[in-house]
Amino acid sequence: MYKVLGVTLIVLALALAVVPRFTDCQSQGKAIELASGKTVPMKCHWTGVAEIGVAAPLLALGAMITVNRRKSSLMPLGIMGVVLGALAVSFPAGLIGVCQNPMMLCASVMKPVLITLGSVAAAVSLGVMVLERSNKI
């Protein structure tokens, strides 16, 4: 069962890293133009970059859960997964955020997808913790 949960976390981590690359404003050719004529990425782009920072340790965590042979280390791994899932939710939900216009792709697609993926990652990690706890009893 732990292997299935670990592989699920790996898939979620890959999705967290890939989805923003195709759903942020920069991927659609949109950026903020300054008075000097230079363009700067919108904050949804930086949310996508931050999600890569969450996805990389979540991927490693999923791999560790998949190959783990010591059941005593599953509780700390589960706790870390819940924290990373919460971070994945908090980046688009408000820590960095996305564009305010609900018609933008980042607000209509990227934000709900990232919140869902982060919530599922936290729930799967919580499942790892519950399974590990029930095996000790």
N, C-alpha and C positions, 0 to 999 in steps of 0.2 A: 504494500500500500504506500509506503514511503517513497518508493521509486516513482510511482504514478504522480504523487504530489510534487516531487522534485522536478520531474519532466514538465509538469504543468507550470511550475514557477519559471523554468527555462523558457518555455514558449511565451509566457506573459512578459518576461524580461525582453525577449526579442521584439515583441510587439510594441512595448513601451519605447524601445529605441528606434524603431522603424516608422511607426505611425506619424510622429511629428515631422519627419523629413518630407512627407507628401501632403501634409495638411496645414502647414504654417503659411503665413502670408508670403514669405520669401520664395517658397516653392511655386507660388502663383504669380511671381513677378512683382509683388507689391512691397514697397518700402517707404520709409519716411524720408522726404526730401528736405534738406536743410536750406537755409537762405543762401549758403555758399554754393549750392548745387550738388553737394555730396548727398549720398543716400545712406541711411542707417537702418538696420533691421528693426522690425517692430518687436514688442515684448513677447509675442507668441513664439518668435524664433528662439529667444533666450529660454523660454520655458521648454522648448524642444531640446535645447542643449543640456539643460539641467536634468531632463528626463534620461538622457544618456548616462549622466552621473549616477542616477538611481538604478538604471537598468543593468549596468556592469556588475555592481556588487550583488544585485538580485539574481543575475545569471550564475555567478559563482556560488551563491547560496543554494540555488536549485541544484547545481552540480554536486555540492557537498551533501545535500540531503539525499540525492540519488545514490551516491556511492558510499554513504555512511554505514559503518558497521557497529559503531558504538552508540547505543541507544541513549546514553546519558548526555550526549552532546546535541540531541535533537531539540531540547527545550531552548537553549540559547540561540540556536539557529532559527527556531520558530519566532522567538522574540525579535530577532533582527529582521526577519521577513515582515513582521507586522509593522515595524518602524519604517522599513523601506517602502512598504505599501502605502503607509500614511503620508510619507514624503511625496510619493508619486501622485497622490490625490491633492496634496496641498499646493504643489507648484502651479497647476493650471487653475485651481480653485481660488487662489488669492495671494499666495506667497510671491509669485511673480505675475501670474495672470495671463490673460490673452486679450485680444482686442475687444473693445466695448461694443462695437457694432455687431448685432446679432446676425446680420447678413453675411459677415465674413466667414470664410471656411473654418478658420481656427476656432471661432466661437460656436459655430453650429455643428462641427464634426470633431475637431481635435479635443476640445475641452471635455465633452461627454465621454468620448472614447478613453481618454487618459484617466478620467475619474473612475470609470468602470473597471479598467484594467488594474489600476492601483487598489481598488476595493476588493477585487477578486484575489489579487496577490496577498493582501492582508488576510482575507478569509481563508485562503489555502494555508498560509503560514499558521493561522490560528488553529486550523485543522491538524497540522503537524503537532502543535503543542498539546491539543486535546488527546490525540492518539498516543503521544508519548506519555502523557499523564495517566491515561487509562491502562497502559501496559505496566505501570509501576504498581498499581493497586492489586 
